[in-house]
Amino acid sequence: MNATTLKHDVPAGIVVFLVALPLCLGIALASGAPMFAGIISGIIGGIVVGMISGSHTSVSGPAAGLAAVVLASITKLGAFDILLVSVLIAGVLQLVMGVLRAGFIANYIPSNVIKGLLAAIGILLILKQIPHAIGYDSNIVEDTSFTQANGENTFSAILNAFNAITPGALVITLLSMLILIYWDRTPMKKIKLLPAPLFVVVLGVLLNLAFNSFFPALQIQPSHLVDIPAVDTGNLGAYLHFPDLTHLANPDVWTVAVTIAIVASLETLLNVEAVDKLDPHKRETPPNRELVAQGIGNICAGFLGGLPLTSVIVRSSVNIQNDNRTKASAVLHGVLLLLSVVLLASTLNLIPLSALAAILIVTGYKLAKVSLFRDMYNKGWSQFLPFAITVLAIVFTDLLSGVLIGLAASLFFLMRSNFRTPFSMEQYRLHIGDVIKMELPNQVSFLNKATIKTALWDIPANSKVLIDASNADYIDEDVLETLQDYRVAAAERNVRLNVIGLREKYQHHDSMEFVPALDKHTRDNLQRRPLHHEVLSPPGRSHGRRPAPDGGDRQLHRLAHLAGDHLRRRPG
């Protein structure tokens, strides 16, 4: 964190705070919990989880995906104070899972399912925010389930909204969307500390004040504004709830705790994997550290009276799209949530929900662009169908159920592919001087993604890396995307990367950033002793080292031969 990154992180943190505030309140309301339980979780998710997490982009807080679980659990256990015991236990379970390195499952989520998740969230943001955009606020702001808590569903809420349009809210939405769409074409884009979403929120407040004074017909009622309950700053302890630890031996408490731990962990791992896909710098979130951070966050939430936490993709997407650079933006959003309930409640209650809806609708469009669907279709049915099934399943069920359905569809196509092409893979890491060589085998399936990804991202900065795909007749699309992401990561870490031998059908070009050459001392050493190469097997196979099948000289000549062939093929 420095002055250069802060000029991006501060505005991003402010915008995330403005979006997160009504979400925290709405989710608490939908969960049947005290209103401040949502704010407390938002503060913990921003400050505590934000500081511990290894993600630069993820933002944590209460999630709508857990609202139904929390509501049912409070009914089952009989009191919110007893639920807090389950949240506390769930946090401990997540902490243990992180220590035991259970986060590895994030590497086994296919990219077509991740992209389906992002596209579905984009579509849901648009569909769910249409009622708020025109002034119909019967559903909570971040309810992503098809069937809503108020008895409506996604489509019935939209139809009902058009029978209850609030003209002032509609005017603010339309103006806000125009500003958000055309902001980059105006001189205002040069002001880094005034991002378009923040300008839109201020404009929404000023317009509503103008409506109240000069155009009463367009006046927006308080029910269509942000609603932070009044706080007695002299008695803040009255707003905290503490767990009733006398129920630790209650079996129902443990059942709810295990349910929350599993659902919250799966949602978190899915979200951080999806957010890493959105990150323009292709930084990788350590999944085990993320589980530890979420576990500590939920322990704090259990002790202080908050809702269960997860990484939340809506807030994280807003964070990325407002050009954040480090996790300082997530921490800042938590600090602002804390200040808002103490100092800024009356001011923030002037913000129209329609202005926030416009921000989320534009965010949703960026996640679900038509070009994304076209690109997935061009990759073939084995990629497009699991993607499309994931999108539809999430839209018509809920996030977790939809992802599980998408995973089942992706697994079907993977098994179908492996039935036609038996799986066989060995990954070589050959060291010649300071050159690290990875040679891809004849068949590279999705199951090899985790091993390849781990090996590449473990390569130290300032290295020289050669990825040789000359012998690979089949490379799964997920592995190709991993190689493409590594090109960006390599540039960020000053890794000089050669990629050779990719077939034209993959639509990924070779690259040559250095010519491998060895000095006389190194050549003499190679001739005196045979090189070894490291075999990195897929999960379930043994690891080991064995001598290269040919001597050091042959490997050296092969490396030089590959580089020479590539250079001769280049135009000019």
C-alpha positions in Angstrom: 0.0 0.0 0.0 1.4 3.4 -1.0 0.2 6.8 -2.3 0.0 5.4 -5.9 -2.3 2.5 -4.9 -4.3 4.6 -2.4 -5.6 7.0 -5.0 -7.3 4.0 -6.6 -8.2 2.1 -3.4 -9.9 5.0 -1.6 -12.6 5.8 -4.2 -13.1 2.0 -4.8 -13.6 1.5 -1.0 -16.1 4.4 -0.8 -18.2 2.9 -3.7 -18.1 -0.6 -2.2 -19.2 0.9 1.1 -22.2 2.6 -0.5 -23.2 -0.6 -2.2 -22.6 -2.8 0.8 -24.5 -0.7 3.3 -28.1 -1.4 2.1 -27.0 -5.0 1.4 -26.0 -5.6 5.0 -29.3 -4.1 6.3 -31.4 -6.0 3.7 -29.8 -9.4 4.4 -30.3 -8.9 8.1 -33.9 -8.2 7.5 -34.4 -11.2 5.3 -32.5 -13.4 7.8 -34.9 -12.6 10.6 -32.0 -11.2 12.6 -31.5 -7.8 14.3 -30.8 -5.0 11.7 -27.4 -4.3 13.2 -26.3 -7.9 12.9 -25.8 -7.2 9.1 -23.8 -4.0 9.8 -21.6 -5.8 12.4 -20.8 -8.6 9.8 -20.0 -6.0 7.2 -17.6 -4.2 9.5 -15.9 -7.5 10.5 -15.8 -8.7 6.9 -14.1 -5.5 5.8 -11.6 -4.9 8.6 -10.9 -8.3 10.1 -11.2 -10.6 7.1 -9.8 -7.9 4.8 -6.6 -7.6 6.8 -6.1 -11.4 7.2 -7.1 -12.5 3.7 -4.5 -12.9 1.0 -6.9 -11.5 -1.7 -6.4 -8.1 -3.1 -9.9 -7.9 -4.6 -12.3 -10.0 -2.5 -14.8 -8.2 -0.2 -16.5 -10.2 2.6 -19.7 -9.6 4.5 -23.1 -11.1 5.1 -24.3 -13.0 2.0 -27.9 -13.4 0.7 -27.0 -17.1 0.0 -27.0 -17.7 3.7 -30.1 -15.7 4.6 -32.5 -18.6 4.1 -30.1 -20.9 6.2 -30.0 -18.3 9.0 -33.8 -17.7 9.0 -34.5 -21.4 9.2 -31.8 -21.9 11.9 -33.2 -19.1 14.1 -36.6 -20.8 13.9 -35.1 -24.2 14.7 -33.0 -23.0 17.6 -35.5 -20.6 19.0 -33.3 -17.5 19.5 -30.7 -15.4 17.7 -28.3 -15.7 20.7 -28.3 -19.4 20.3 -27.6 -19.1 16.5 -24.5 -17.1 17.5 -23.1 -20.2 19.1 -23.4 -22.0 15.8 -21.7 -19.2 14.0 -18.9 -19.3 16.5 -18.4 -23.1 16.0 -18.7 -22.7 12.2 -15.8 -20.2 12.4 -13.7 -22.6 14.3 -14.5 -25.4 11.7 -13.5 -23.1 8.9 -10.2 -22.2 10.7 -9.4 -25.9 11.0 -10.2 -26.5 7.4 -7.8 -23.7 6.4 -5.1 -25.1 8.6 -5.6 -28.6 7.1 -5.4 -27.0 3.6 -8.9 -28.0 2.5 -8.9 -25.0 0.1 -7.3 -27.1 -2.7 -10.8 -27.9 -4.0 -11.0 -24.4 -5.5 -8.5 -25.5 -8.1 -10.8 -28.2 -9.3 -13.7 -25.9 -10.3 -13.9 -25.8 -14.1 -13.5 -22.3 -15.7 -16.8 -22.8 -17.7 -18.6 -23.1 -14.4 -16.8 -20.1 -12.9 -17.7 -18.0 -16.0 -21.3 -19.3 -15.7 -21.3 -18.2 -12.1 -20.1 -14.7 -13.1 -22.6 -14.4 -16.0 -25.5 -15.6 -13.8 -24.6 -13.1 -11.1 -24.6 -10.4 -13.8 -28.0 -11.4 -15.1 -29.4 -11.6 -11.5 -28.1 -8.2 -10.7 -30.0 -6.8 -13.7 -33.2 -8.7 -13.0 -33.2 -8.1 -9.2 -32.4 -4.4 -9.4 -35.1 -3.5 -12.0 -37.7 -3.2 -9.3 -35.5 -1.0 -7.1 -34.6 1.0 -10.2 -38.2 2.0 -10.8 -39.1 2.4 -7.1 -40.6 -0.9 -6.0 -38.7 -2.2 -3.0 -40.5 -5.2 -1.7 -37.5 -7.5 -2.0 -34.1 -7.2 -0.3 -31.3 -5.6 -2.3 -29.1 -8.7 -2.7 -31.6 -11.6 -2.8 -30.1 -13.9 -5.4 -32.6 -16.7 -5.0 -35.3 -17.3 -7.6 -38.0 -17.7 -4.9 -37.9 -14.7 -2.7 -38.6 -14.5 1.1 -41.7 -12.3 0.4 -43.4 -15.1 -1.6 -42.6 -13.6 -5.0 -40.0 -14.8 -7.6 -37.6 -13.0 -9.8 -40.0 -12.5 -12.7 -43.2 -11.8 -10.7 -41.3 -9.1 -8.8 -40.4 -7.4 -12.1 -44.0 -7.6 -13.3 -45.4 -6.2 -10.1 -42.8 -3.4 -10.1 -44.3 -2.0 -13.4 -47.6 -1.6 -11.6 -46.0 0.6 -8.9 -43.5 2.9 -10.8 -42.1 5.8 -8.8 -41.3 8.5 -11.4 -38.6 10.2 -9.4 -36.7 6.9 -8.8 -37.0 6.1 -12.6 -35.5 9.6 -13.5 -32.6 9.1 -11.1 -31.9 5.6 -12.5 -31.9 6.6 -16.1 -29.7 9.6 -15.5 -27.3 7.5 -13.4 -27.0 4.8 -16.0 -26.2 7.4 -18.7 -23.5 8.9 -16.6 -22.0 5.5 -15.7 -22.0 4.4 -19.4 -20.5 7.6 -20.8 -18.3 8.6 -17.9 -15.1 7.5 -19.6 -15.8 9.9 -22.5 -15.9 12.9 -20.3 -13.0 14.9 -18.7 -14.2 13.8 -15.3 -12.6 10.4 -15.7 -9.2 12.0 -15.0 -10.3 12.7 -11.4 -9.3 9.5 -9.7 -10.8 10.4 -6.3 -14.2 10.9 -7.9 -15.3 7.7 -9.6 -18.5 7.6 -11.6 -20.5 5.6 -9.0 -19.7 8.1 -6.2 -20.7 11.0 -8.5 -24.0 9.1 -9.3 -24.8 8.7 -5.6 -24.2 12.4 -4.8 -26.3 13.4 -7.9 -29.1 11.1 -6.7 -29.2 12.8 -3.3 -29.1 16.3 -4.8 -31.9 15.4 -7.3 -34.1 14.0 -4.6 -33.6 17.2 -2.6 -34.5 19.2 -5.6 -37.6 17.1 -6.2 -38.7 17.7 -2.6 -38.4 21.5 -3.0 -39.4 22.1 -6.6 -41.1 19.1 -8.1 -43.3 17.4 -5.5 -44.7 15.0 -8.1 -41.2 13.4 -8.4 -40.5 13.3 -4.7 -39.1 9.9 -3.5 -40.7 8.5 -0.4 -38.5 7.4 2.6 -39.3 3.7 1.8 -37.2 4.1 -1.4 -34.2 5.5 0.4 -31.4 3.9 2.4 -32.6 3.2 5.9 -30.1 3.1 8.7 -31.7 2.9 12.1 -30.9 5.7 14.6 -28.1 4.8 17.0 -27.6 6.0 20.5 -23.8 6.7 20.5 -23.8 6.8 24.3 -25.0 3.2 24.6 -23.4 1.3 21.7 -23.2 -1.9 23.8 -26.9 -2.2 23.6 -26.7 -3.1 19.9 -24.3 -6.0 20.4 -25.6 -9.6 21.0 -23.5 -12.3 22.6 -23.6 -16.1 22.2 -25.5 -18.1 24.8 -22.7 -20.6 25.5 -24.9 -22.7 27.7 -26.2 -24.3 24.5 -22.8 -25.7 23.4 -23.9 -29.2 24.1 -27.1 -28.8 22.0 -26.9 -31.2 19.0 -29.0 -28.9 16.9 -26.5 -26.1 17.5 -23.7 -28.3 16.0 -25.9 -29.4 13.1 -26.5 -25.8 12.2 -22.8 -25.0 12.7 -21.7 -27.7 10.3 -24.2 -26.5 7.7 -23.1 -22.9 7.9 -19.4 -23.9 7.8 -19.9 -26.0 4.6 -22.1 -23.6 2.8 -20.0 -20.5 3.7 -16.8 -22.2 2.8 -18.0 -23.4 -0.6 -19.5 -20.0 -1.4 -16.2 -18.4 -0.4 -14.0 -20.7 -2.5 -16.3 -20.3 -5.5 -16.3 -16.5 -5.1 -12.6 -16.0 -4.8 -12.0 -18.3 -7.8 -14.4 -16.2 -9.8 -13.0 -12.9 -8.5 -9.5 -14.0 -9.5 -10.8 -14.5 -13.1 -12.0 -10.8 -13.0 -8.7 -9.5 -11.6 -6.9 -7.7 -14.5 -3.6 -8.5 -12.9 -4.4 -12.2 -12.5 -3.3 -12.4 -8.9 -4.1 -15.7 -7.2 -5.9 -15.8 -3.8 -4.4 -18.4 -1.4 -7.6 -20.5 -0.7 -6.4 -21.9 2.6 -5.5 -18.5 3.9 -8.9 -17.3 2.8 -10.6 -20.1 4.8 -8.5 -19.1 7.8 -9.6 -15.4 7.4 -13.2 -16.4 7.0 -13.0 -18.6 10.1 -11.6 -15.9 12.2 -14.2 -13.5 10.8 -17.0 -15.8 11.8 -15.6 -16.4 15.2 -15.6 -12.6 15.7 -19.2 -12.4 14.3 -20.3 -15.1 16.7 -18.9 -13.3 19.7 -20.2 -9.8 18.7 -23.7 -10.6 17.3 -23.1 -10.7 13.5 -24.4 -12.8 10.7 -22.3 -15.5 9.1 -19.7 -14.2 6.6 -18.6 -15.2 3.2 -16.7 -13.6 0.3 -19.4 -11.8 -1.6 -19.1 -11.6 -5.4 -21.3 -8.6 -5.9 -19.2 -6.3 -3.6 -16.0 -7.9 -5.0 -17.1 -7.2 -8.6 -17.9 -3.6 -7.7 -14.4 -3.3 -6.1 -12.6 -4.6 -9.2 -14.6 -2.5 -11.6 -13.8 0.6 -9.7 -10.1 -0.1 -10.3 -9.0 -1.0 -6.8 -5.3 -2.1 -6.4 -4.9 -3.6 -3.0 -7.1 -5.0 -0.1 -6.9 -1.5 1.5 -10.2 -0.8 -0.4 -12.0 -3.7 1.4 -10.6 -2.6 4.8 -11.7 1.0 4.1 -15.2 -0.1 3.3 -15.4 -1.8 6.7 -14.1 1.3 8.5 -16.7 3.4 6.7 -19.5 1.0 7.7 -18.4 1.5 11.3 -18.4 5.3 11.0 -21.7 5.3 9.2 -23.7 3.8 12.1 -22.0 6.2 14.6 -21.7 9.5 12.7 -23.3 9.4 9.2 -26.7 7.7 9.6 -28.8 10.9 8.9 -26.8 11.8 5.8 -26.7 8.3 4.3 -30.4 8.0 4.7 -30.8 10.6 1.9 -29.4 8.1 -0.7 -32.0 6.8 -3.1 -32.0 3.0 -3.6 -32.5 3.7 -7.4 -29.0 5.3 -7.6 -27.5 2.2 -6.1 -29.6 0.0 -8.4 -28.2 1.8 -11.4 -24.6 1.0 -10.2 -25.5 -2.7 -9.7 -27.3 -2.9 -13.1 -24.2 -1.6 -14.9 -22.0 -3.9 -12.9 -24.3 -6.8 -13.9 -24.0 -5.9 -17.6 -20.2 -6.0 -17.3 -20.3 -9.4 -15.8 -22.8 -10.8 -18.4 -21.7 -9.2 -21.7 -23.0 -10.7 -24.9 -19.4 -11.2 -26.0 -18.9 -13.6 -23.1 -21.7 -15.9 -24.3 -20.4 -15.6 -27.9 -16.8 -16.6 -26.8 -18.1 -19.6 -24.8 -20.2 -20.7 -27.8 -17.2 -20.5 -30.1 -15.2 -22.9 -27.8 -17.6 -25.7 -28.6 -20.5 -27.5 -27.0 -18.3 -29.2 -24.3 -17.5 -25.8 -22.9 -20.7 -23.9 -23.8 -23.3 -26.3 -22.4 -21.9 -26.6 -18.9 -21.6 -22.8 -18.9 -25.2 -22.3 -20.1 -26.5 -24.9 -17.7 -24.7 -23.1 -14.8 -26.2 -19.8 -15.8 -29.8 -21.1 -16.0 -29.5 -23.2 -12.9 -28.3 -20.2 -10.8 -31.0 -17.9 -12.2 -33.8 -20.4 -11.5 -32.6 -21.8 -8.1 -29.9 -20.2 -6.0 -26.1 -19.7 -6.2 -24.9 -22.8 -4.5 -27.5 -25.2 -6.1 -26.8 -23.8 -9.5 -23.1 -24.2 -9.2 -23.5 -27.8 -8.1 -25.7 -28.5 -11.1 -23.1 -26.8 -13.4 -20.3 -28.9 -11.9 -22.4 -32.1 -12.6 -22.8 -31.0 -16.2 -19.1 -30.2 -16.6 -18.2 -33.6 -15.0 -20.4 -35.3 -17.5 -18.6 -33.7 -20.5 -15.2 -34.4 -18.9 -16.1 -38.1 -18.5 -17.4 -38.2 -22.0 -14.1 -36.6 -23.3 -12.0 -39.0 -21.3 -14.0 -42.0 -22.6 -13.0 -41.0 -26.1 -9.4 -40.0 -25.1 -8.0 -42.0 -22.2 -6.3 -39.8 -19.6 -2.5 -39.9 -19.5 -0.3 -37.1 -18.2 3.2 -36.4 -16.8 4.5 -32.9 -16.2 8.2 -32.3 -16.5 10.1 -29.5 -15.0 13.6 -29.6 -16.6 16.3 -27.3 -15.1 19.2 -26.2 -17.4 21.1 -23.5 -15.7 18.5 -20.8 -14.9 16.0 -22.1 -17.5 12.9 -23.9 -16.2 11.3 -26.1 -18.8 7.8 -27.6 -18.6 7.0 -30.1 -21.3 3.3 -31.0 -21.7 2.4 -34.6 -22.5 0.2 -36.0 -25.3 -3.1 -35.5 -23.4 -3.7 -32.7 -21.0 -7.2 -32.7 -19.4 -8.9 -30.5 -16.8 -7.7 -32.8 -14.1 -4.2 -31.6 -14.7 -5.1 -27.9 -14.3 -4.4 -27.8 -10.5 -0.9 -29.4 -10.9 0.1 -27.2 -13.8 -1.3 -24.1 -12.1 0.5 -24.8 -8.8 3.8 -25.5 -10.6 3.7 -22.3 -12.7 2.8 -20.0 -9.9 5.4 -21.5 -7.6 8.2 -20.5 -10.1 10.2 -17.7 -8.5 10.2 -14.2 -9.9 12.9 -13.2 -12.4 13.1 -16.7 -13.8 13.3 -17.9 -17.4 10.6 -20.4 -18.3 10.0 -22.6 -21.4 6.6 -24.3 -21.8 6.9 -26.9 -24.6 3.5 -28.1 -26.0 5.0 -29.7 -29.1 4.0 -33.2 -28.0 0.5 -32.3 -26.8 -2.2 -33.5 -29.2 -5.0 -32.4 -26.8 -5.0 -29.6 -24.3 -8.2 -28.9 -22.3 -9.6 -25.3 -22.5 -9.1 -24.8 -18.8 -5.4 -25.6 -19.1 -5.1 -23.2 -22.0 -6.7 -20.5 -20.0 -4.3 -21.2 -17.1 -1.4 -20.8 -19.6 -2.9 -17.5 -20.9 -3.4 -16.2 -17.3 0.3 -17.1 -16.6 1.4 -14.9 -19.4 0.0 -11.9 -17.5 1.3 -13.2 -14.1 4.7 -13.8 -15.6 5.0 -10.2 -16.9 4.0 -8.9 -13.5 6.7 -11.0 -11.8 9.5 -10.3 -14.4 9.4 -13.9 -15.6 10.7 -14.3 -19.2 8.4 -16.8 -20.8 8.7 -19.0 -23.9 5.6 -20.9 -25.0 6.1 -23.1 -28.1 4.4 -25.9 -29.9 0.7 -24.9 -29.4 -1.6 -26.1 -32.2 -3.3 -23.5 -34.4 -6.7 -24.9 -33.4 -6.3 -23.6 -29.9 -6.2 -19.9 -31.0 -3.3 -19.2 -28.6 -0.1 -17.9 -30.1 3.4 -19.1 -29.2 5.7 -16.5 -27.6 9.5 -16.3 -27.4 11.0 -13.8 -25.0 14.5 -15.3 -24.7 16.9 -17.6 -26.6 18.3 -20.4 -24.4 22.1 -20.3 -24.4 24.6 -21.8 -21.9 28.1 -20.8 -21.0 31.1 -23.2 -21.3 31.2 -24.0 -17.6 27.5 -25.0 -17.5 27.9 -27.2 -20.7 30.9 -28.9 -19.1 28.9 -29.7 -16.0 26.1 -31.1 -18.2 28.5 -33.4 -19.9 30.0 -34.7 -16.6 26.6 -35.6 -15.1 23.2 -36.4 -16.5 20.4 -34.0 -15.9 17.3 -34.9 -13.8 13.8 -33.8 -14.4 11.1 -33.5 -11.9 7.9 -35.5 -12.5 4.8 -33.7 -11.2 2.0 -36.3 -11.3 -1.7 -35.6 -11.1 -3.4 -36.1 -7.7 -3.4 -39.7 -6.7 -0.1 -40.6 -8.4 3.3 -40.8 -6.8 5.8 -38.1 -7.0 9.5 -38.7 -7.7 12.6 -37.8 -9.6 14.3 -39.9 -12.2 17.1 -39.5 -14.7 16.2 -38.0 -18.1 15.8 -40.6 -20.8 18.7 -39.1 -22.7 21.8 -37.4 -21.6 22.3 -33.7 -20.7 23.8 -33.0 -24.1 20.7 -34.3 -25.9 18.4 -32.3 -23.7 20.5 -29.2 -24.3 20.5 -29.7 -28.1 16.7 -30.4 -28.0 16.1 -27.1 -26.2 18.3 -25.2 -28.6 16.6 -27.0 -31.6 13.1 -26.0 -30.4 14.2 -22.4 -29.9 15.9 -22.3 -33.3 12.8 -23.8 -35.1 10.6 -21.3 -33.5 12.8 -18.4 -34.5 13.0 -19.7 -38.0 9.2 -19.8 -38.3 8.7 -16.2 -37.1 8.1 -13.7 -39.9 11.2 -11.6 -40.8 
